[in-house]
């Protein structure tokens, strides 16, 4: 996902992280990304289509979270969505 983002200029990894950090709350994740909730829903559908990732499945959520965190530690390409109220 991070490699796809680098090549395509997309932001799917950060979208996924924001959704996971928000424990499934579309409104909270959209606010963190400064997106309209419908834009976030569209991105999540594209993530499901492109990467065959079902974020409704707890095992897939955990695996995605771990993999994205590993990628962030390895190359810094994935950033954590800003917490509300934090610079």
Secondary structure, 3 states (H helix, E strand, C coil): CHHHHHHHCCCHHHHHHHHHHCCCCHHHHHHHHCCCHHHHHHHHHHHHHHHCCCCCCHHHHHHHHHHHHHHHHHHCCCCCCCCCCCC
